[in-house]
Amino acid sequence: MTMHKTTQVNVDAMIEDLRALVETESPSRDLDALAASAKVVAAVIESRLGGRAVLVESEAGPHVHWSGGGDPRVLILGHHDTVFPLGTLERRPFRVADGHVTGPGVFDMLGGLVQAVHGLASLEDRSGVEILITADEEVGSHSSRALIEERALACGAVLVFEGAADGGALKTGRKGCGTFRVSIAGRASHAGLEPAAGVNALIEAAHQVLDITALGRPEIGTTVTPTVASAGTLDNVVPAEATVVVDVRVESAGEKERIESAFAALAPHLDGARIAVTGAVGRPPMPESAAAGLFAVAQRLLPGLEGKAVGGGSDGNFTAALGVPTLDGLGAVGGGAHADHEYLVIEAMAERAQLVAGLVTEIQHR
């Protein structure tokens, strides 16, 4: 089977819908902005697909859910929150030039949402299709995870519209990822008069950073990277408190368990210091086996299409961990996620929308 080249999508209309989404800024945790963004997402879905897009309220902002009716067969999954603060659009406005679209969120992942909607709009039969666009993916999906898992299990197949990997490849595997915060309590004292009377939380933090870094096993895909640290109040006071934030990525469930146990077992080096650890590997690994069947279909539809395992996490990690077939990276072709040079390649938009249509049709007729 190859992709139907007769599937028609209007790239100019896609760009205009993308403009509407990008120009409604949607930083994570900004509830007012996310409420406005959700309404625009819902309006785009309804205008192209008909029916009603339901806003599912949560403490993180509204998620958007749409159903084409019938028995659920496939879940189109994405998010409308972005990492950019309000005001970014003024500094970096939506722009179409030289074959690219630029602006905050075009690649991660508003472009993918538009391609998915327009791909579905080219189909006469949308029965069995659900769309879920969440409001908190960039900050851990804590409010949306249960809903994501519920709809994934109900549908039995998940297509994730995060941006493509390098070169337009689909994402066939992802590492599990999480964040740990190590809080250290010491005791303050005068740094000049009686430094020995204190318990220096900064020195303890230095010991902990070395211990934590040693947990990494990059040869099997486990990276443990201290990313943020803070300590102290004044230059003549022995620090009484310090914190270290650590990014963790793992490729297997066994490594997830090892890392979480190791963080729980961290012990102080200095007499009188105390340590408290919070966090976990919140997104389980997405094994390549979860994508194998759907990726084979995608390759038949679009010969030459490549797949790559990547280090970043997505909501596809949750669905794959449930055993639900999950294919990721179906969104925009481009790059610069979370950066000022973020861009989307216009030439690839139609082909990616057609790929959506082909995948959905294949799943519907299984």
Residue pairs with C-beta under 8 A, 6 or more apart in sequence:
1 297
1 300
1 301
1 358
1 362
2 300
2 301
2 302
2 303
3 301
3 302
3 354
3 355
3 358
4 354
4 357
4 358
5 354
7 119
7 122
7 353
7 354
7 357
7 358
8 122
9 118
9 119
9 121
9 122
9 349
9 350
9 353
9 354
10 118
11 346
11 349
11 350
13 118
14 114
14 115
14 118
14 349
14 350
14 353
15 96
15 101
15 346
15 349
17 44
17 48
17 114
17 117
17 118
18 94
18 101
18 106
18 110
18 111
18 114
18 344
19 94
20 40
20 43
20 44
21 37
21 40
21 41
21 44
21 80
21 105
21 110
21 113
21 114
22 89
22 94
22 103
22 104
22 105
22 106
22 110
23 89
23 94
23 103
24 33
24 36
24 37
24 40
25 33
25 37
25 82
25 84
25 86
25 87
25 88
25 89
25 104
26 33
26 34
26 36
26 37
26 80
26 81
26 82
26 105
26 135
27 33
27 34
27 81
27 82
27 83
27 84
27 85
27 86
28 34
28 60
28 81
28 82
28 83
28 135
28 136
28 138
28 139
29 60
29 61
29 136
29 139
30 61
30 86
31 60
31 61
33 86
34 60
34 61
34 62
34 80
34 81
34 135
35 61
35 62
37 61
37 80
37 81
37 135
38 55
38 61
38 62
38 63
38 64
38 80
38 133
38 135
39 55
41 53
41 64
41 80
41 113
41 133
42 53
42 54
42 55
42 64
42 66
43 53
44 113
44 114
44 117
45 53
45 64
45 66
45 117
45 131
46 52
46 53
46 66
48 117
48 118
48 120
48 121
49 66
49 68
49 117
49 120
49 121
49 126
51 66
51 67
51 68
51 69
52 66
53 64
53 65
53 66
53 131
54 64
54 65
54 66
55 62
55 63
55 64
56 62
56 63
56 64
56 65
56 147
58 135
58 136
58 143
58 144
59 143
60 81
60 135
60 136
60 139
60 142
60 143
60 144
61 81
61 135
61 136
62 135
63 132
63 133
63 134
63 135
63 143
63 144
63 147
64 80
64 131
64 132
64 133
65 130
65 131
65 132
65 133
65 147
65 151
66 130
66 131
67 129
67 130
67 131
68 120
68 126
68 127
68 128
68 129
68 130
69 126
69 127
69 128
70 127
70 128
71 127
71 128
72 128
72 130
72 151
72 154
72 155
72 156
73 127
73 128
73 129
73 155
73 156
73 157
73 363
73 364
73 366
74 128
74 129
74 130
74 155
74 156
74 157
74 158
74 159
74 359
74 360
74 363
74 364
75 130
75 131
75 132
75 151
75 152
75 154
75 155
75 157
75 158
75 159
75 319
76 116
76 120
76 129
76 130
76 131
76 132
76 159
76 161
76 356
77 132
77 134
77 148
77 152
77 158
77 159
77 160
77 161
77 315
77 316
77 319
78 109
78 112
78 113
78 116
78 131
78 132
78 133
78 134
78 160
78 161
78 162
78 331
79 109
79 133
79 134
79 135
79 136
79 137
79 138
79 315
80 110
80 113
80 133
80 134
80 135
81 134
81 135
81 136
81 137
81 138
81 139
82 104
82 105
82 108
82 110
82 138
83 108
83 138
83 338
84 104
84 105
88 104
89 103
89 104
92 102
92 103
92 104
92 340
93 103
94 101
94 102
94 103
94 106
95 101
95 102
95 103
96 346
99 345
99 346
99 347
100 334
100 343
100 344
100 345
100 346
101 111
101 343
101 344
101 346
102 341
102 342
102 343
102 344
103 342
104 342
105 342
106 332
106 334
106 342
106 343
106 344
107 163
107 331
107 332
107 334
107 335
107 336
107 337
107 342
107 343
107 344
108 162
108 163
108 337
108 338
108 342
109 161
109 162
109 163
109 331
109 332
111 163
111 331
111 332
111 334
111 344
111 349
112 161
112 162
112 163
112 330
112 331
112 332
112 352
113 133
113 161
113 331
114 349
115 161
115 330
115 331
115 332
115 349
115 352
115 353
115 356
116 131
116 159
116 161
116 330
116 331
116 353
116 356
117 131
118 353
119 352
119 353
119 354
119 355
119 356
119 357
119 360
120 126
120 129
120 131
120 356
120 357
120 360
122 353
122 354
122 357
123 357
123 360
123 361
125 361
125 364
126 360
127 364
128 155
128 363
128 364
129 360
129 364
130 151
130 154
130 155
132 147
132 148
132 151
134 141
134 144
134 147
134 148
134 315
135 143
135 144
136 142
136 143
136 144
137 144
137 314
137 315
140 282
141 148
141 283
141 315
141 318
144 315
145 315
145 318
148 315
148 318
148 319
149 318
149 319
149 322
152 158
152 318
152 319
152 322
152 324
152 326
153 322
153 324
155 324
156 324
156 325
157 294
157 324
157 325
157 326
157 363
158 316
158 319
158 320
158 324
158 325
158 326
158 327
159 294
159 326
159 327
159 330
159 356
159 359
159 360
160 171
160 314
160 315
160 316
160 319
160 326
160 327
160 328
160 329
160 330
160 331
161 330
161 331
162 171
162 314
162 316
162 328
162 329
162 330
162 331
163 329
163 331
163 332
163 333
163 334
163 335
163 337
164 170
164 171
164 329
164 330
164 331
164 332
164 333
164 334
164 352
165 171
165 308
165 310
165 329
166 308
166 335
167 306
168 305
168 306
168 333
168 348
169 305
169 306
169 307
169 308
169 329
170 291
170 295
170 298
170 305
170 306
170 307
170 308
170 327
170 328
170 329
170 330
171 291
171 307
171 308
171 309
171 310
171 314
171 316
171 327
171 328
171 329
172 288
172 291
172 292
172 295
172 307
172 308
172 309
172 327
172 328
172 329
173 285
173 286
173 287
173 288
173 290
173 291
173 308
173 309
173 310
174 283
174 285
174 286
174 309
174 310
174 311
174 312
174 313
174 314
174 316
174 317
174 320
174 328
175 221
175 249
175 250
175 251
175 285
175 286
175 309
175 310
175 311
175 312
175 313
176 249
176 250
176 251
176 253
176 255
176 256
176 281
176 283
176 284
176 285
176 286
176 313
176 317
177 247
177 248
177 249
177 250
177 281
177 282
177 283
177 311
177 312
177 313
177 317
178 248
178 279
178 280
178 281
178 282
178 283
179 245
179 246
179 247
179 248
179 279
179 282
180 245
180 246
180 248
180 263
180 277
180 278
180 279
180 280
181 243
181 244
181 245
181 246
181 277
181 278
181 279
182 205
182 208
182 212
182 243
182 244
182 245
182 246
182 263
182 266
182 275
182 276
182 277
183 241
183 242
183 243
183 275
183 276
183 277
183 278
184 201
184 204
184 205
184 208
184 231
184 241
184 242
184 243
184 244
184 268
184 273
184 274
184 275
185 201
185 240
185 241
185 273
185 274
185 275
185 276
186 198
186 199
186 200
186 201
186 204
186 238
186 239
186 240
186 241
186 242
186 270
186 272
186 273
187 197
187 198
187 199
187 238
187 240
187 272
188 198
188 233
188 237
188 238
188 239
188 240
189 195
189 196
189 197
189 198
189 237
189 238
190 197
190 236
190 237
190 238
191 198
191 235
191 236
191 237
191 238
192 236
195 238
197 238
198 238
198 240
199 238
199 240
199 270
199 271
199 272
199 273
200 238
200 239
200 270
201 231
201 232
201 239
201 240
201 241
201 242
201 273
202 231
202 232
202 239
202 242
203 270
204 242
204 268
204 269
204 270
204 273
204 275
205 229
205 231
205 242
205 243
205 244
207 268
207 269
207 270
208 244
208 266
208 269
208 275
209 226
209 229
209 244
211 266
212 224
212 226
212 244
212 246
212 263
212 266
213 224
213 225
213 226
215 222
215 224
215 259
215 262
215 263
216 222
216 223
216 224
216 225
217 255
220 251
220 252
220 255
221 249
221 250
221 251
221 252
221 255
222 248
222 249
222 250
222 251
222 255
222 259
223 247
223 248
223 249
223 311
224 246
224 247
224 248
224 259
225 246
225 247
225 248
226 244
226 245
226 246
227 245
227 246
227 247
228 243
228 244
228 245
229 242
229 243
229 244
229 245
230 242
230 243
231 239
231 241
231 242
231 243
232 239
232 242
233 239
233 240
246 263
246 279
248 259
248 281
249 311
250 256
250 259
250 281
250 285
251 285
252 285
253 284
253 285
256 281
256 284
256 285
259 281
260 280
260 281
263 277
263 279
264 277
266 275
266 277
267 275
268 274
268 275
283 313
283 314
283 317
283 318
284 317
284 318
284 320
284 321
285 317
285 321
286 313
286 314
286 316
286 317
286 320
286 321
286 326
286 328
287 320
288 307
288 309
290 320
290 323
290 324
290 325
290 326
291 307
291 320
291 325
291 326
291 327
291 328
293 325
294 325
294 326
294 327
294 359
295 307
295 327
297 358
297 359
297 362
297 363
298 305
298 327
298 355
298 359
299 305
301 355
301 358
301 359
301 362
302 351
302 355
302 358
308 329
310 329
314 328
316 326
316 327
316 328
319 326
320 326
327 359
330 352
330 355
330 356
330 359
331 352
332 344
332 345
332 348
332 349
332 352
333 344
333 345
333 348
333 352
334 342
334 343
334 344
334 345
335 341
335 342
335 343
336 342
336 343
